Amino acid sequence: MNTTACEVLEFVKENGIKFVRLGFCDLLGFQKNISIMAEELPSAFDVGVSFDAHAIQGFSDIVRSDLLLVPDPATLTILPWRPGPGRVARFYCNIINPDGSAFALDGRAILKRVAEQSVKMGFVCRIGAECEFYLFKTDENGQPTCTPMDRGGYMDISPLDKGEDIRREICLTLEEMGIMPQTSHHEQGPGQNEIVFRFSDALACADNLLTFKSVVKAVAARNGLFASFMPKPIPNAAGSGLHVNLSLFQNGLNIFKNAALDEHSKMAESFVAGILSRTPEMTLFLNPLANSYERFGKYEAPQYVSWSHQNRSQLVRIPAAIGEKVRMELRSPDPSVNPYFAFALIIAAGLEGIETGLALPAAVDADLYTALDRVTCNLALLPDSLDKAVEITKGSGFVKKIMGEDLHSKYLAIKESEAAAFAVAKDKAEFYRERYFSYI
C-alpha cells in the first residue's frame, strides 16, 4: 500500500467516516457506485472490491463477469449531504481484471493513457468545463414534470431568475468538495442555468464533471426540483451544452499565449486543426444521444466544422482573454457525454494535429446561422443525427485506435440499437421523455 493510501486511511479514521462509496463511470456516462464500510478500505486499496460487470451495460459477458474497483486515493472527498454521525466519503476508482491488468473499457484508464502520451510529447493539457442544465418542478410524488422552475432568460436576476439560491447552494457544496466554481448565472432557456468551475488536468476535470452533475442533482432534489442534463429538454428553447475549454502547456508555458506577436503558436494552431479534423468522427462520443442532434445549428450550438475568434456560431472559438487564460473552446459536446471518453478523444485529436503538423484552415468570421451559401458551401457539416454519427464513427480508424477495438465495437453496438429504436419511434418527443428525460 502506498504512502498516499496510508494517509487517506488515517484521514478516514480521524474524521469519523463510516461509509465509503467507490464510484466509477459506465460506458454511457452514468456514475455508478458500491458502498463499503470504512473498515474494508485497506482491502480495497490492496486487492480491490469485486462487482458484477455483466450487470453494467456493455462491460462484460456473463462468463467473465467479475471485475474489481480499486479506489484512487487522490480522489477522496467527503459528501457534504451525508453528515455525521456516519459520515460518507467517496473515491473514484480504477477498474481492473481479476489478474490485476487494466480493464480495457475503463474510461479513466483510457484518458490516463492519452494524458501520458501528451506528457511524453512534452505537453500538459488543462481542461475547464462549462456545463449547462435545466431545473424543472416536480409533482406531488416528487416525480419530474416538464415545467421549468422559472421563465428567466440569459443572466436575469430575481424575481425572473428563481435559481439564484440553488446555484449558490451548488457552488458552496462544490467548494466543500474541493471543486472551485468560478462563475454561475441563469442561461437563455427558462429554468436553464450554467456553472463554470476552474481549469484542472484532464483526469481531474473528468472526475469533477461527474461530481458536479451528482451535486446539481442532489441539491435540486433537496429543494424539491429536478435537474436535467438532457441536451434539448425543451423543443423551442436553448439546448444545454458542455463547452470544453482547452489550453496546452509546454515547459510550464501556455502555447496558446503569444503576447509579443498577438498570434497563436504553430503548435497551438496544429492542435486546434487536429481537433477540427477529427470532430465529425468523434461526435458519437461527444453527442451520444438521439436528442443531442436537436441542439445543433441553433441557440449558439454549432453546425459546421469551422473556427473563429470570439464567434459563438463556430465549432471552435478562441475566446477573448489574455495571458494564461488564452485557450480554445470546443462548443459541440453536450452534458450527456462520458467525460473520460470525450476528453481522451479531444486531446488525442489535438496531439495528432501537432504530430502531423496539420495546418489550421482560415477562420470563418461570419454568423453561420445567417450566412449565405457562398460562405458555408465549402464547410464540412457535423453529423445531424445519431445514425449518421454512428456510421462515421464506424469507419474511423482514429477512434478505434484511441478507444480500442473492443470498446469501439461495443459502444457502436449500443448506439446502433438506440438509433434503430429512435428511427421506428412514432412519437419522437415521447421517445425523448421515456428514454432520456428522467435519467440524464
C-alpha positions in Angstrom: 0.0 0.0 0.0 1.5 3.4 -1.0 2.0 6.3 1.3 -1.0 8.3 0.0 -3.3 5.4 0.7 -1.9 5.1 4.2 -2.5 8.9 4.7 -6.1 8.5 3.4 -6.8 5.7 5.9 -5.6 7.9 8.7 -7.8 10.7 7.5 -10.8 8.4 7.3 -10.2 7.2 10.8 -9.7 10.7 12.3 -12.8 12.2 10.6 -15.3 9.6 11.8 -16.1 8.3 8.3 -18.2 5.1 8.4 -19.2 4.5 4.8 -17.1 4.7 1.7 -18.6 4.9 -1.8 -16.5 3.5 -4.6 -17.5 5.4 -7.8 -16.9 4.7 -11.5 -18.4 5.6 -14.8 -20.2 3.2 -17.2 -19.9 3.3 -21.0 -22.8 5.7 -21.3 -21.5 8.3 -18.9 -23.6 7.3 -15.8 -21.9 7.3 -12.5 -22.2 4.0 -10.6 -21.0 3.1 -7.1 -20.8 0.4 -4.5 -20.7 1.3 -0.8 -18.4 -0.4 1.7 -17.8 0.1 5.4 -14.7 2.2 6.2 -13.0 -0.9 7.8 -13.0 -2.5 4.3 -11.0 0.3 2.7 -7.5 -1.2 3.4 -8.5 -4.3 1.5 -10.0 -2.2 -1.3 -6.6 -0.4 -1.8 -4.7 -3.7 -1.7 -6.8 -6.1 -3.8 -9.9 -4.1 -4.9 -13.7 -4.7 -4.5 -15.4 -7.1 -6.8 -18.6 -6.3 -8.7 -20.8 -7.9 -11.3 -19.6 -6.4 -14.6 -22.2 -8.3 -16.6 -24.9 -6.1 -14.9 -23.3 -3.0 -16.4 -24.3 -2.5 -20.0 -21.5 -3.3 -22.4 -18.9 -4.1 -19.8 -18.7 -7.9 -19.8 -20.5 -11.2 -20.7 -21.8 -13.5 -18.0 -19.0 -16.0 -18.5 -16.3 -13.4 -17.3 -18.4 -11.2 -15.1 -16.0 -10.3 -12.3 -14.2 -7.0 -12.3 -12.6 -5.1 -9.4 -12.7 -1.5 -8.2 -9.5 0.0 -6.8 -10.0 3.4 -5.3 -7.7 6.2 -6.4 -6.5 7.9 -3.1 -6.2 11.3 -4.8 -10.0 11.4 -5.4 -11.1 11.3 -1.8 -13.9 13.6 -0.9 -16.5 13.7 1.9 -20.1 14.0 0.7 -21.5 17.2 2.4 -25.1 16.0 2.2 -24.2 12.9 4.2 -23.1 14.5 7.5 -22.1 12.7 10.8 -22.6 10.6 12.6 -21.9 8.0 9.9 -20.1 10.4 7.5 -19.7 9.2 3.9 -16.6 9.5 1.8 -16.3 8.9 -1.9 -13.5 7.8 -4.2 -13.3 7.4 -8.0 -11.9 4.0 -8.9 -9.7 2.4 -11.5 -11.3 -0.8 -12.9 -9.1 -3.9 -13.1 -9.5 -7.5 -14.2 -9.1 -10.3 -11.7 -5.4 -10.8 -12.8 -4.6 -7.2 -12.0 -4.5 -5.9 -15.5 -6.4 -2.7 -16.5 -9.9 -3.2 -17.8 -9.9 -2.3 -21.5 -13.2 -0.4 -21.3 -12.3 1.7 -18.3 -12.6 5.4 -19.4 -10.3 6.6 -16.6 -7.5 4.2 -17.9 -8.0 5.4 -21.5 -7.9 9.1 -20.5 -4.8 8.5 -18.4 -3.1 6.8 -21.3 -3.8 9.8 -23.6 -2.6 12.2 -20.9 0.6 10.2 -20.5 1.2 10.3 -24.3 0.8 14.1 -24.1 3.4 14.3 -21.3 5.8 12.2 -23.4 5.4 14.7 -26.2 6.3 17.5 -23.8 2.8 18.9 -23.2 0.3 19.1 -20.4 -3.3 19.7 -21.4 -5.6 21.5 -19.0 -9.4 21.5 -19.3 -12.2 23.6 -18.0 -15.8 22.7 -18.4 -18.8 25.0 -18.8 -21.9 22.8 -18.1 -25.5 23.9 -18.7 -28.5 22.3 -17.1 -32.2 22.8 -16.6 -34.2 22.9 -13.4 -37.8 21.5 -13.5 -40.6 21.4 -11.0 -41.7 18.1 -9.5 -45.2 16.8 -8.9 -46.8 15.8 -5.5 -45.0 12.4 -5.7 -41.6 14.0 -6.3 -41.5 12.9 -10.0 -40.1 15.4 -12.6 -42.5 17.4 -14.6 -41.8 19.2 -17.9 -42.5 22.6 -16.3 -39.3 24.7 -15.8 -38.8 26.3 -12.4 -38.9 29.8 -13.9 -39.3 31.9 -17.0 -36.0 33.7 -16.7 -33.5 34.4 -19.6 -29.8 35.0 -20.0 -28.2 36.5 -16.9 -31.6 37.6 -15.5 -31.9 38.3 -11.8 -34.6 37.7 -9.2 -37.6 37.5 -9.4 -37.3 36.3 -13.0 -34.4 34.1 -12.0 -35.6 31.7 -9.3 -32.4 29.6 -9.4 -30.1 32.1 -7.5 -30.3 30.2 -4.2 -30.0 26.8 -5.9 -26.8 27.8 -7.7 -25.4 29.4 -4.5 -26.0 26.1 -2.7 -24.4 24.1 -5.5 -21.4 26.4 -5.5 -20.9 26.1 -1.8 -21.3 22.3 -1.9 -18.7 22.1 -4.7 -16.3 24.2 -2.7 -16.7 21.9 0.3 -15.7 19.0 -2.0 -12.6 20.8 -3.3 -14.0 21.9 -6.7 -13.7 25.7 -7.2 -16.6 27.3 -9.0 -15.7 30.4 -11.0 -19.0 31.8 -12.3 -22.7 30.9 -12.3 -25.7 32.5 -13.9 -29.1 32.0 -15.5 -28.8 30.8 -19.1 -31.0 31.5 -22.1 -33.7 28.9 -21.6 -36.5 29.0 -18.9 -35.1 27.3 -15.9 -31.7 26.9 -17.5 -28.5 27.5 -15.6 -24.7 27.3 -16.0 -21.9 26.9 -13.5 -18.3 27.1 -14.6 -15.5 25.5 -12.5 -11.8 26.1 -12.6 -9.4 24.5 -15.0 -7.5 21.3 -14.0 -5.7 18.5 -15.6 -7.8 16.3 -17.9 -8.4 13.4 -15.4 -9.3 15.7 -12.6 -11.7 17.6 -14.8 -13.5 14.4 -15.9 -13.8 13.3 -12.3 -15.0 16.8 -11.3 -17.6 16.8 -14.0 -19.1 13.6 -12.6 -19.1 15.1 -9.2 -20.7 18.3 -10.5 -23.6 16.5 -12.0 -24.2 14.5 -8.9 -24.1 17.6 -6.7 -26.5 19.5 -9.0 -29.0 16.6 -8.9 -28.7 16.2 -5.1 -29.1 19.9 -4.4 -32.0 20.2 -6.8 -33.8 17.2 -5.2 -33.2 18.6 -1.7 -35.1 21.7 -2.9 -38.0 19.8 -4.5 -36.7 20.2 -8.0 -35.4 18.0 -10.8 -32.1 18.8 -12.6 -31.9 17.6 -16.2 -28.7 17.4 -18.2 -30.6 16.3 -21.3 -29.2 18.2 -24.3 -32.5 19.5 -25.6 -35.2 19.0 -22.9 -37.5 21.8 -24.2 -38.0 21.8 -28.0 -38.2 25.5 -28.7 -35.7 26.7 -26.1 -31.9 26.7 -25.9 -30.2 23.3 -25.7 -27.7 22.5 -22.9 -24.1 22.4 -24.0 -20.8 21.2 -22.4 -18.3 23.7 -23.7 -14.8 22.3 -23.3 -12.0 24.8 -22.9 -8.5 23.5 -23.5 -5.1 25.1 -23.0 -1.8 23.3 -23.7 1.3 23.9 -21.7 4.9 23.2 -22.8 7.7 23.8 -20.2 5.2 25.4 -18.0 4.1 28.0 -20.6 0.7 28.1 -22.3 1.4 27.6 -26.0 -1.9 29.5 -26.9 -0.2 32.6 -25.4 2.0 34.7 -27.7 1.7 38.2 -26.3 4.6 39.6 -28.2 3.2 38.8 -31.6 -0.5 38.7 -30.7 -0.9 35.4 -32.7 -1.1 31.7 -32.0 2.0 29.5 -32.0 2.1 27.0 -34.9 1.8 24.1 -32.4 -1.4 25.6 -31.0 -2.8 26.0 -34.5 -2.0 22.4 -35.3 -3.6 21.3 -32.0 -6.8 23.1 -33.0 -6.6 21.8 -36.5 -6.3 18.3 -35.3 -9.5 18.7 -33.2 -11.4 20.3 -36.1 -10.4 17.5 -38.5 -11.5 14.7 -36.2 -14.6 16.1 -34.6 -17.1 14.5 -37.1 -15.6 11.1 -36.3 -15.8 11.5 -32.6 -19.2 13.3 -32.5 -20.8 10.0 -31.5 -18.9 10.2 -28.2 -19.3 14.0 -27.8 -23.1 13.9 -28.6 -24.2 10.4 -27.7 -28.0 10.7 -27.7 -30.6 10.9 -30.4 -31.7 14.1 -28.6 -28.2 15.6 -28.9 -28.8 16.4 -32.5 -31.8 18.6 -31.8 -29.4 21.1 -30.4 -27.1 21.7 -33.4 -27.5 24.7 -35.6 -29.4 27.0 -33.3 -29.1 28.9 -30.0 -25.3 29.2 -30.3 -24.8 25.4 -30.9 -22.5 24.7 -33.9 -23.5 23.0 -37.2 -20.3 23.3 -39.3 -16.7 22.3 -38.8 -15.1 25.8 -38.5 -13.4 28.2 -36.1 -13.0 31.8 -35.4 -12.1 34.3 -32.6 -15.0 35.1 -30.1 -17.7 33.9 -32.6 -20.2 31.7 -30.8 -21.6 30.3 -34.0 -18.5 28.3 -34.6 -17.4 24.7 -33.6 -14.2 26.1 -32.1 -13.8 29.6 -30.9 -10.8 31.4 -29.3 -12.4 33.5 -26.5 -11.2 37.0 -25.8 -8.7 36.5 -23.0 -5.1 37.5 -22.1 -2.1 35.8 -20.6 -2.5 32.3 -19.2 -6.3 32.3 -19.8 -5.9 32.2 -23.6 -7.4 28.9 -24.8 -9.6 27.2 -27.3 -13.3 26.3 -26.7 -14.9 23.3 -28.3 -18.7 24.1 -28.4 -20.2 20.9 -29.8 -20.2 18.5 -26.8 -23.2 18.2 -24.5 -23.6 17.1 -20.9 -24.7 13.6 -21.7 -21.1 12.5 -22.5 -18.9 10.0 -20.8 -16.3 12.7 -19.9 -13.4 10.3 -19.9 -14.1 9.1 -23.5 -14.8 12.6 -24.7 -11.7 14.2 -23.2 -9.4 11.4 -24.3 -10.6 11.7 -27.9 -10.4 15.5 -28.0 -6.8 15.6 -26.6 -5.7 12.7 -28.8 -7.0 14.6 -31.9 -5.1 17.7 -30.9 -1.9 15.8 -30.3 -2.3 14.1 -33.7 -2.6 17.5 -35.3 0.7 18.5 -33.7 2.5 15.3 -34.6 1.5 15.7 -38.3 2.0 19.5 -38.4 -1.6 20.0 -39.6 -2.3 23.4 -40.9 -5.2 25.4 -39.4 -7.7 26.4 -42.0 -8.7 30.0 -42.4 -11.0 31.5 -39.7 -14.7 31.9 -40.7 -15.6 35.3 -39.4 -19.3 35.2 -40.1 -22.5 34.4 -38.2 -23.1 30.9 -39.5 -26.8 30.9 -38.5 -27.5 33.6 -41.1 -24.5 33.3 -43.5 -25.1 33.0 -47.3 -24.4 29.7 -49.1 -21.2 31.1 -50.6 -19.8 31.2 -47.0 -21.0 27.8 -45.9 -20.9 25.7 -49.1 -17.3 24.6 -48.6 -17.6 23.9 -44.8 -17.9 20.3 -43.6 -21.1 19.6 -41.6 -21.3 17.9 -38.3 -23.5 14.8 -38.4 -27.1 15.9 -37.8 -28.5 12.6 -36.4 -27.4 9.7 -34.2 -27.5 7.2 -37.1 -25.2 9.4 -39.2 -22.8 9.8 -36.3 -22.7 6.0 -35.8 -21.9 5.5 -39.5 -19.0 8.0 -39.4 -17.5 6.6 -36.2 -17.9 3.0 -37.5 -15.3 3.8 -40.2 -13.0 5.8 -38.0 -9.6 4.2 -37.6 -8.7 7.2 -35.3 -11.5 6.4 -32.8 -10.8 2.7 -32.9 -7.1 3.4 -32.2 -7.8 5.6 -29.1 -10.7 3.7 -27.7 -9.5 0.2 -28.5 -11.3 -2.3 -30.8 -13.4 -3.9 -28.1 -14.8 -0.6 -26.7 -15.2 0.7 -30.3 -17.4 -2.3 -31.3 -19.4 -2.5 -28.0 -20.2 1.2 -27.9 -21.2 1.2 -31.6 -23.5 -1.8 -31.0 -25.3 0.1 -28.1 -25.7 3.2 -30.2 -26.8 1.4 -33.3 -29.6 -0.2 -31.3 -30.5 3.2 -29.8 -30.6 4.8 -33.3 -32.7 2.0 -34.7 -35.2 2.3 -31.8 -35.4 6.1 -32.4 -35.9 5.6 -36.2 -39.1 3.5 -35.6 -40.5 5.6 -32.8 -43.8 7.0 -33.8 -43.6 9.9 -31.3 -40.0 11.4 -31.1 -40.9 13.6 -28.2 -42.3 10.7 -26.3 -39.1 8.7 -27.1 -37.0 11.5 -25.6 -39.2 11.7 -22.5 -39.2 8.0 -21.8 -35.6 7.2 -22.8 -33.7 10.3 -21.6 -35.6 13.0 -19.6 -35.7 11.3 -16.2 -32.3 9.7 -16.4 -29.8 12.1 -18.0 
